[in-house]
Amino acid sequence: MIRTLFALFCSAAIFAGHCSTSQADQGDTLDILFLGDGGHHQPALRFRELAPPMANRGIELTYTDDVSSLNVETLAHYDGLIVYANIDRISPEQESALLNFVASGRGFIPIHCASYCFLNSDKYIELVGAQFQRHTTGTFRTEVVRPDHPIMQGFHAFESWDETYTHHRHNADRTVLEVRVDGEQREPWTWVRQHGKGRIFYTAWGHDSRTWGNPGFHNLIERGIRWATQGDPAIAGTYTDQPAMTEIGEDAAKFDYVEAEIVNYPANEKWGTIGKPLNQMQKPLTPAESATHVSIPVGFDLELVASEPEIGGKPICMNWDDRGRLWVCETVDYPNELQRPGEGRDRIRICEDTDGDGRADKFTVFAERLSIPTSLAFAYGGVVVHQAPDTLFLKDTDGDDVADVRKTLFTGWSTGDTHAGPSNLRYGLDNWFYGMVGYAGFEGEIGGQRQSFRTGFYRFRFDDPMKSETPHVEFEFLRNTNNNSWGVGISEEGELFGSTANNNPSVHLPIPNRYYERVRGWSSSVLGSIAIDPKFDPITDKVRQVDQHGRFTAAAGHALYTARQYPRTYWNRTAFVAGPTGHLVATFQIQPDGASYISRNAWNLWASDDEWSAPIMAEVGPDGNMWVIDWYNYIVQHNPTPVGYKTGKGNAYETELRDKRHGRIYRLAVNTTAPNLMPLFAAQATPEQLATVVLPHSNMFWRLHAQRRLIEGGHREIAPQLIALIADTSVDEVGLNPGAMHALWTLHGLGLLDGSHPEATEAVFAAMSHPSAGVRRNAVAVAAAIESATPKIIASGVLADNDPHVRLAALLAIADQPSSEAAAHAVMQAMADPFNLQDRWLRDAMTSAAASSALPVLKQTAASAARSPLAPEALAIINASPNTGPEAIPPHR
């Protein structure tokens, strides 16, 4: 009998993808059998990493670890066979079935360790094309040696950490496509062969999730599968993780210099150590001149949107309203001149392009007499603004685009260090506002609750401030980061990412504090980096850093690319992290790693050799392009204070070289003939148009505005349109159905899941079997707010979902539900799954679910559990789970 990790939940011995529906049901697909084993390469885990992206591309993988599946009857159901295993022996009958399967015209795709499988079969080794001999490890990039081969056309090699395989027993009857270069050695790495009418594709890539989650690996494997099964590899689309960059030409503007005393922090010294001052300072360039010193990916255009003198001061943050207009917070008071309330010199300015040429030509001061506003987001027809110590609500009520309402939502942000306060406000998929705060932190009362925290993620929501003198605010500190923090990004599925200072440019938040805090005796840990390497890649050696030389010491922003204007490589799996000290914006590729993610600095979206250039923010605009704030300041460093200098009120060292006048906003537009992605202005759309036209739009920017406006307007009448969006089982090229995800949270935000609208509730439950893992994840998260949803969650199979992020959401949903016997048994079954026990975040989620919703029953059944097939680790979790107490924090509904 074939063993699978889903045995507790799926009746089929051989399983494929998600236990219910998948994209295979949506049209013609390739059916591929994936043969693994129980060995150290953990094929079942690797299958889970590969199956979802392949299903999104119309390739259905079916897993087995039973070598007896290599028989004529079973193989007849498949177009191809993947082997990723170290099985020692193959029987003559199995060998014959495999050889005949390939010879008949089917595809064979051995991956990595498959070259050291079936050691008793010379014919198998000959079929694969070589045999593994030895390896070390390292991070490397292969070299494509046959770019003319159909598999390689449009494919550019990727970089990953992996085992550095060396092979022997090479079969000369093959075509090598890639080699791994190691000094003088050029080891064959990826190749193809033919056997009878069939085709073989082999690659040595693939030791663990660092490669199996890499989008380049996905593209390569898709190409290999399609070629091996007699198809067209070009269907996979082009791939590169190292796009060609424009070069700084000889006609770039020339630099001029002046004498100045510039602080010098030399590399490889104790933090804050000062070297001999530099005495040559570059003079600033005009925006047009500076643009000639920016390198961007080939095919992109750098377009100036706004700059000084129309922007009066330094642009510190930006956002766009639901008419697509750019709003900019500009500051003169930063860093050391924070003013008393109402006496500041800073402003919020609306920048409009009225003639459609892409350049702002109308500038309106919406609010002034502010002092160091650090972030803004839109709500209830106005804007929420962080301006330490306050979070404000500003609104124009008479239509002149000038704020005439100013209310304080809450107070308590520390002003002791002006570069360590709150930032990166954004509206989340779940209808909360999210942000990040540095080490300055918060101390105060919000909504009747005392709050004290620093360095980390938070979220809040509030009632319409125009309906009450003191609007009610709900606030939640989510989790600590490990450094001064300036970045927040939210994926299209609602996953939360961020960035911090000092060697940590990329973090992910899988589980918020509340799931730990509601369990007596348990607490969360500080989030670490998910970046494989914190190094950045400037194009000049004119880089001044206080510490972490050559690495991200001031990572700012972490905006994911959540539109569709850029090439598919970017879609929902790249984040843009600004490195102002390196004069760059880096593109981080994000790839799944169990129930979390890892990220890699893959290429620069922007890199300048202008020493004044200091990008601090990169965000997806209403047109689907990335917009970048260039702080444009020769002095970027805030502290420490050098010897001979004074520390100002904002904890930054005082120097006359800090600029107060320059600042630019650019757009990186793609050279494309695609139509403009700007939809009907959301501000003028009817509720029905918001639901049917804007909510499923290709740009998450518009979707969030539509969702927020529908909820703020209380438009419950559009429930049928929302339910129709959720019922749409189509998925896009990256496996998403954005309209369905937003429709789920719009139902939630409109209060339609309180039992008053049974059709809405049933739509949520049905969505837990949606082909898109993102929809399933959000359906489960929304279902957590539905009373007595546990039976539906269990019945849907999401606790054994092929996607670990869906599993995580399901376990957290169980933790939010009332304790029940059904929950207890479901958690026990989850604990019996070795895959869950191997993942740190799934273990934490199981512990929270056990302690919060199932512990009473689990304690009663521990004795019988000891006699069940539960893993010992599962019993340890049950017995170690702290009891919940009366002070436990209730679930957030």
N, C-alpha and C positions, 0 to 999 in steps of 0.2 A: 504494500500500500504506500502511495506517495505521501511523504510527510511534508507539511507546510506550516509556516508560522501562523497561518490564519485558520488552523484546524478547528479552533474553538468556535469560529464564527461562520466559516464557509463550508458548505457540505461537499463541494467539489474537491477531489483530491488534487487536481491541477488547477491552479487559480490564475486569473488574469486581471491585473490592474485592481480597480476598486471592486468591492464585492457585489455591487449592484450594477448600475448602468455605467457605460463609458462611451467614449467617442466611437468605439467600434460599432455601436448601434446606429450611428448617424450616417453611414455610407460605406463605400468600399474601403477595405483596409487590408494591410498585409498582416498575416498571422505568423508569429514567430515563437517557437518554443525556446525557452531559456533554461538550459541545464546547469544547475549548480551543485553544491555539496555542502557539507557541514564544516568545512575547513576554515582556516584562519583568514582567508580573504572575504569571508562572510558574504557569499553570493546572494543570499536572500535580502540583505541590506542593500547591496548594490542594485539588485533588481528593483527594489522600491525607489531607488534614486533615478533609475533610467526609465521605468515604465511610464510615469506621468508625462514627461516631455515627449516620449515616443507616441503615446496615445494622442497627444495634442497634434501630432503630425500624421495621424492615420496609420500608425504601426502598433498593433496590439501584441504585447508580450505575455506569454503564459509561462509560469514558473513551475519547475519540478526539480527535486534533488534525487530522483529515483532513476538510476542509469537504465533500468529495465524499460524506461520509456523509449529507448532507442530500439523500436521494433517497427515493422512495416505498417501495421495498423495505426499506431499512434502518429508516426511521422507523416502519414498520408494527409493529415488534417492541417499541415503547416506549409507555409511558403519557404520557410527557412529555419535554421537551427543556430542559436547562440550557445557556445560552450564557454563557461567561466567556472572552472573546477579543477581540482587536483585529485581526480579519481584514478587509482593505480591501474585497475585492470578493466578490460573490456572483453566480453565473451565473443567468440567467433560469430555467433548469430547477430549480436549487436553491431559488431564491426561491419558485417555484410550489409545490415540494414542501413547503416550510416553511409557507407560508400555508394550503395545503390541509390539512396535518397539524393545524394549530390549528383551522381552521374545522370540521373533522370532529368536534371535541369533545375533542381532546387538550390537554395542558397545555404552556404555554411559560413558562419561568422565566429571563429574562435577569437577570444579576447584574453590578452595578458597571460594569466596562469594556464590557460588552455593549451599553451605550448609545452606544458609539463604535465599533461594528462594522458591516461591510457598508455603507460610506459611499456606495456607488453606488446604493443602493436606498432610494428614498423610502418605498416600501411597508413596508420593514423598520423604518424609523424610526417610521413611523406605528403599526406593530404594537407596538413597544416602549413608545411613549408619550411619548418625548422623546429628545433627543440630548445627550450630554455636551458642555460648552463649555469649562470651565476648572476648576481646583481649586487650593487650598492644602492644608495638613494641620493636624491638631490632634486633641485628645482632647475628645469631646463626647458628649452624650446627645440623642437625638431626642425629639420630642414626638408622642405619639399623638393624632391629630385625629379619628379615627373609631373610638372604643372599642366602638361598637355593631356594627362589621363582624365577620363570623364569624372572620376571620383575627386580629383584635385582641382578641377576647373572651378574657380570662384572660392576655393578654400585656402586660407592662409593659416599657417601653423600657429598653435596656441602654446602658452606657457603653463606649466603645472609642476607641483611636487609629485614625484613618483619613484618607483623602483627603476633603477637603470639596468634594464635587462641586457645581457649578452647571450647570444644563441650559438648553437652549433648544429651539426647534422643538417646543414642548409640544403634545400632542394633548389637546384639551378633553374628548374622550370617554374619560374615565378617572375613577377614584375614588382620591383621595390618602388614604393611611392614616397616614403619618408625615411630619413636616417637620423639617428642620434649622434651628434658630433661630440667626441670627447678627445681633445687633443688631436692626435693623428688618426684616431679610430673613427670610422664612420659605420656605426652599427645599423644594419637593416632594422627598421622599426615598424613600418606599416607596409604591407604588400598584398598582392592579389595573385590568384592562381586559377586555373581551370581544371576541372576533372569531368571528363565526359561532356555532357551538356551543361553541367553545373559550374558554379563559380564560388570561389573561396575568398573571403576578405579577412585578413588578420591584422591586428595592431597590438603592440606590446604595452600601450597605455593601459592604466586601470588598476592600480593597487588599492586605492581607498577613495573616500568621498571627495578628496581634494581634486581628483580627476573626474570621478563619476558625476559630480555635480557641476562640472565645468561646461558652459555652453558650447565651447569649442569641441569638446569630446562628444557632446550630444550631436552636433552637426556632422562630425566625422563618422560617428556610428550610423547615423541616419543615411549618410551617403553610402557607406559600406553595405548596409542592409539593402538599400534600393538597387545598387549595382549587382550585388550577389543574387538578388531575386529577379534579375533581368529587367530592372526598371531604370528610371532616369535619375541619377544622383543630383541633377540640377534642381529637382523639386525641393531639396533641402534648403536652397537659398545660399547666398554668399555668406561667408563668415571671415571675420578678422578680429583679433583682439589687439591689433597694433596698426591702426589705420595710417595711411600716408599723411604726413603733416606738411602744411605750407612752410616754406622757408623764408627767413628774414632776408629780403633782397638787398642788393647793393644800393638800390634807390631809396632805402629806408632813411628816415630823417636822421641827421647827425646829432650826436650828443655834444652838449657844451657843459663845462664844469666851472664851479666856483670854489674858492677857498672856504672851508668850514671845519669845525671840530666835531667829528662824528664818533659816537661811542662805538668801541670795537670789542665784541665778546668773542675771543678766539675759540676755535674748536678744541675738543679734547682737554678742556680745563674744567675745574670745579665750577659748578653752577654759579653764575653771577660774576665770575672772575673777569676783570677788565684788562685788555691789552693796550698797546699803544694806539692812541686815537688816529682815525683816518682823517686825512686833511683835504680830500677832493670829493666834492658833492656834485652829483649830476643835477643840472637844471631841469625843471619840468618841461614837458612837451605839450603842444596843443592836442586835443582829442584826435584829430586827423593824423598828426605826426606820431602819436603814441600807438595808434592802430597799426602803423606800418611795422611795428616791432612785436606784434602778436602772432604767434604760430597757432593755427587751428587745424582740425582735420580737413583734408582735401575734399572739396564738394560743399563746404560750409562757407557762408559769407558772414563777415563781422560788420554789423551795422550799428552806428551810433544812434541811440534813442533820445538821450538827454544828457546835458552836461552843464558845467558852469558857463556863463553866469546865470542861466535860467534857474538852475538849482543853486540855491543860496546857502552854501555850507557843504558839509560832508554827508553824502547819502549813506545812512547807516542801516536802513532796511527798506524793503519795498513789498508791495502786494497789488493786486488788481481787483477792482470791484466787479459787480455782475453786469457792467456795461463794457468790460474789457479795458477800463481806464487804469493807468498806472498811478499808484499812490506811493509817495516817497517820504520817509522820515529823514529830515536833514538836520544836522547838528553842528553847532559852533561850540557849545559848552563842553563837549567831550574832549579830553578825559577828566580834566581837573577843575572845571568851572561850573559844577552843578549849582543851579540857582534856587532861590526860595520859590515856593509855589506861586505861579502867575508872573514871575519875573524872568523867565528863561528867554533865550534868544533862538530857540529851535522851533521848527515848524513841521507840519505835514502839508505836502503840496500835491495837488492833482495835476498830472501831466497827460495831456490829450493830443492825439494825432487827428486833426480835423480834416486834413486833405488826403489821407490815405497813402502818404509816401513813406510811412514807417518811422518818421521823425516827429517827436512831440513838438507842437507849435502853439499850444495853449496851456498856460500855467496858472493855477488858481491856488492860493493859500487857503487850505481848509481849516487849519487851526494853527495858532501861534502862541507865543509866551509859554512854550513847553521847554523842558530842560532834560536832555538826553533821553528821548523816546527810543526804545530799543526794538519794538516789534508792534505790528498792527495786524488785525484780522477783522472781517466784516460780520455784523450781526444786527438783526432787527432794524435794518435801514441805516445803521450807523457803523462806527468802528470801535473795536476794543483795542486799547493801547497800553502797553507796558511802559511806564515811566516811573522807575523806582523813586520813592517808596510805594507808589500807587499803581493800581491797574484801573484805567479810566474807561468810560464809555462816552464817546463824542458823537453828536448827531446834528445834521442840518435839517431843520423842520420847515423852512420857508422856500426851499428850492434854489438858493443862490450858491450852493456848494461851499458855504462857510458855516462851520459848526456854531450853533447857538445853544446847544445843550452840552453840558459837561458834568458828568457824575462820577463819583468814585465807587467802583465795585468792591474793592478791598485794598487794604494797606498792610505793608509789612516787609516789602522787599528791602534788603539792606542796601545802603548807599555808600558803604565803606570802600568799595572797589568798583569803579564804574565799568570794568570789563569782565566782571564776574556776576552780573545780575541776570534777570530773566530775558529770554530771547526766543526767536523762532516760533512765534505763535502760528498755529494753523488749525483749521477745522478738520476734525477727523471723521472717518467713515462711520463711527458709532455715535456721531452727533455731540461729542465733547470737543472742547478746544484743548489742544496739546501745546506744551512748551518745554523749555529747558532752562535750568538755572545753574550758574556756576557756584564757586565757593562762597560768594557773598551771602547767598541763602535767603531764607524767609523766617520771620518771627512775628506772629500776629494771630488774629482771630478771623476766620472766614466762615460765614454761615453759622455762627454760634459754636464753631469748633476751633480749638487751639491748634495751630500748625507751627511746626519748627522743623526745618530741613535745609539741606544745601546739596549742591552738585548732583543733579539728576533730573529725570523726567517728571512732569506733573500734568494733570488735566483738570479742567473745570467746566461747568456749564451754569447758566443763569437764566432767570426769567426776564422778560422784556423790561428793560429799565424805565421805559416810558409809562409803565402801568403801576409803578410803585416808587415811593421816595427812596426806599431801601430795598432794591431787588434782592431776592434770595439767590445765593450762590452756593453751589456744591463744589467741593474741591477735594482732590485726591493726589497725594504725592505717590508716584508710581514706583520708582526705584532709583537707587544711587548709581551714579557713574563714578569713575575713579579719578577724575581730574576736573579742572575748570572746563566748562562745557558750553559749546556754542552751536550745536547742530541738532536738527530734528528732521526726519523724513518718514513719510508714511507710504507704504506700497499700495497698489491697487486692491490687494486683499485685506488691507488694514494692518499689516505688520509694522511695528514701530522701530525705527532706527535713529541713530544719532552719532555725534562726533564730540571729541573732547580735545583738550590740549595734551602736550607732552606724550607723544608716542602712541596715541590711541585715536586714530582717525575714523574708526568705524565700530559701532556697537549695535547690538540688537537686544530688544527686550521681549523675551518669550513669555514670562510670567510676572505680573505685577505683585507688589508687596502684599496686597490684601489677601492673597491666597496663602501666604505664610502667616500674616499677622492674626488672622482669625483662628489660628490654631495655637493654643496655649503652649509656650515653651519653644516655639519655632520662629526663626527669623530668616530673612533673605540675605543673600550675599551681594557684594558690589559687582556690577557688571564689568566684565573685562572686554578686551578688544576681540573682534572677530576678523580683523585684518590679518592676512597671512604675513604681510610685511608692511611696516609703517613708513618705509622710505618714500620720498617724493623725487621727482625727476625734473628739476629746473633746467632751462636751456641757457643759463648764464651762471658764471661763478660769482657774480655780484649779489650774493645772498648773505644777509646779516641775520644771525639767529642768536638768541640768548643761550639756548641749550638744544639738545636733541638734533645736533647738526646733521643735515642731510635727511632729516626725517620731519614728519609733521609735528611741529611744536605749537601750531595755532590753527588746527583744523577747524574750519567754520562752515556750517551747513552740511546737510546730508540729503539733499533733495533727490528723490528717485525720479527717473524719467517715466512719467505716467501719461504720455500722449502717444501719438502714432505718426507724427511728422518725420521723425528721424528714422534711420534704418532699423530693421527688426532687432538687431543686436542690442539696441538700447532699451527695448520695451520692457518696462517694469522690472528690469534686472540690472540696471546701472544706476549709480548714485554719484552726484557731483559734490565733491568736497573741496572747498577753497583752501588754498595754502598761501595766505598773503605774504608771508616772509619769503616764499619761493617764487612769487609773481606768477602763480598758476592756479588753475582749477583742474583737479584730477578726476578722472572717470574711474570709479570703483565698480568692478563687476561683482555682483552679488549672486551667490549660488547656495542652494539648500545644503544643509549639513545636519541630517537628522531633523529634529524639531526646531533647530535654529538655522543659522546661516554662517557662511564664511564670505569674506570679501577680499578682493585683490585690486590694487592700484594698477589698472591696465594701460591707460594712456591718458594724455592730457587733452582736455577739451580746450584749454586756453593755456598758453605759456608765453611769457613776455621776457625780453631782455632789457626792458625799460625799468630802471631801478625804482621809479616812483609807482609802478603798477603794483597794486595790492588788492586782488579780488577778495571780497569778503562774503559774497552771497551769490549763489547761482540757483535759479528757480525756473520751473516750467511756466511759461506765460500763456495767455489766452490763445495765442496762435500756434501753440504746440512746439515752439522753439524755446531754447534756454536763454534766459536773460541774466546778465552778470552785472553786479555792482563792482566797479573798480574804485576803491577807497582813494586811490591815487595820492599816496602820501609817502614821502621818503622815509619817515620815521614811523614804523609799524609797531615796534616793541612798546609794551605798556610798562613793564618793570622787569627785573629789579632796578633799583636806583643805583646808577654808577657812582663811584667815588667822586666827590666834588659837585654832585648834583643834589637837588632837593626833591623830596617826594611831595606831590601835590595832594589836594583834597580827595582826588579820585584814585589815589594810590598809584598813580603813574608818575614817572620822573619828569621834572619840568625841563623843557628845552624849547627855545625859540624856533627850532627847526620843524616842529610839528605844524603841518599845514592845516589851514582852516578854510581854504577857498576852493580847492579843486575837488572834483568828483564826477564820475561818468557812469552812465548805464548803457550797456551794449546788448544787442541781441545777436545770437549765433544762429543764423537762418540757414536752412538746408537749400541747396540748389536743386529744385525739384519742380516738375510741372504739375504736381498734385494741387488740387483746388484748395483755396483758403479754408482752414479748419474752423474759422470763427462761425458759430451758428447764429441763428436769430438771437439778438441780444437777450440774454436771460432776464434782464431788467424789464423788458417789455412782453415777455412770453406769458401766455395764460397758464393756469395750473395744468390744464390738459397738455399743452405744448411742453411745459417743463417735464412732465412725466413721460411723454411719448417721444419727444424729439431730443431734449437736452439730457435727460437722465441716462440714456444709453449712448451718449456722445463718446467719441474716441478720445477726448481729452478729459482727464479726471478733474481738471480745474473747473470746467463747466458743470460736470456732474455734481460736484460738491456744492456749488452755488445753487443749482436746481434743487438738490436735496434739502439744503438749509432753508431755502425760501418756501418750499412746500410745507415743511414742518413748522416754521415760524408763522406761516399763514393759517395753519390748522386745516389744511385742505384734505379732509378725510374723504371727500367725494371722489377722489381719484384712486380709491382703493382698487377698483376693477382693472385700471390700467397698470397699477403696480403688480397685481397678481398675474396679469398677462406677461409682464416682463420676467417675472420669476419662473413662469411656466415655459419660457423659451429655453430649450436645452442646447442651443447652438453654442459653440465656443470659437474663439478667435485663434490666430496662429500661435499664441503663447498659452493657450489653454484657459483663457478667461472669458467670462461673460459679465462685463462690468455693469450693464444695466440691471441684471438680476441681483448683484450684490448691493447696489445702491437702493434698489426697490425694497430689499429686505429691511435695511436700516431705516428707510422712510416709513415703512409700516410700523416699525418699532417706535420711531420718533413721534408718529401721529397717535400713538396710544391705541392702535388697532389690534393689539395682541392681548388685550385684557379680558378676552372671552366674549366681547360684544360683537365680534365679526368673525364667525367660525371659518369663513372662506379664507380669510387672511391667515389664521392659525394653521389651517391645513396646507396652505401654500408654503409656509415655512417648513413644516414637517416634510412635505414632498421634496423641497429643495435639498434636504440632507442626502438625497440620492441623485443629485444633479451630476452630469458628466464632468463639470469643472470643479476641481478641488477647491478653488477659491470660493465658489458659491457654497459648497458643502461646509467649508470652514465657517463662513459667515452665517449660514443657516443655523448651525449648531450654536454659535455665539448668541444669536438672536433668540433661539429656542430656550436658552438658559433663563430668560425673563418670563417664560410662559409657565404658569402654575402646573405642576405635575407633568412636566414634559419628559421625565426620565424614561418611561416605557417607550416613547417614540424615539428618543435618542438611541436607546439600546437596540430597538428593532431595526433601525436604519443601517446598522453595521458600521457606523462611523468610528466606534471605539477600536475597530480593527481595520480602519481605512488604510489603503495603500500609501497615502500621503501622511507623513508624521505630523505635519502641521494641523491636519484635520483631526488626527488622534488627540493631539494636545488640546485643541479647542473642545473636543468632546469630553475629555477628562475634566477640564476646568468647568464645563457646563454641568457635569455631574456634581462637582464640588459646590456649585451655586444652587443646586436643587435640594429639597428637603431630604433628610435621611430616610432610606427605605430599604426593604429587603432586596428589591430588584437592583438598586444601586450597589448594594453590598456584593451581590453575586457578580455584577458586571465588573466591578473593580477587581474582584478576585480573579476573574477570567483575564482581565488586562494584565494582572501581575503574573499570570502564568505564561505570558508571551515573552520569550527571551529578548525579542527586539525592543520592547518597552524598557526592560531592565538595563539594557545597554546604553540607553539614551538618558543623559543627566536630566533634561527638562521633563521627559515623560515620567521619570522616577519621581521628580518633585510633584508633578501634577497628580500622579497616582496617590502619593502620600497625602496631598491636600484633599483629594476626593475621598480617600479612605477616612481621614480624620474629620472632615467637615460633613460628609453626607452619608457615610457608610459605616463609620467606626462602631457604633453600638451593635449593629448586626455582626460586623466582622469579629468583634471581641467574643460574641456568643458562639460564633462558628469556627473560631480559631482551631479548636480541637479537631473538628471534622476536616478543616482545611489541611491540617497536618497529615491527614490520611488520604488527601486528594493528590492529583498530579501537579500541584502547584510547585513552582521552583522554591528552593530554600530562601532565595532573596526576597520572594514575595511574602513569605511568612515573617521575615525580618522586618519588612516594611510595616506589616500589620501590627506586629508586637511593639515596634518602636514608635508608632504614630502617637503623638501627644494627644491627650483628650482635649476636646473643645470645651471652653468654659463659658459662663454666662456673659463674659466681657467680649466674647468673640465678635469680630466685625461682621455685620450681615452682608450678604451678597449685594453687589450693585445691580439694580434692575434697570 
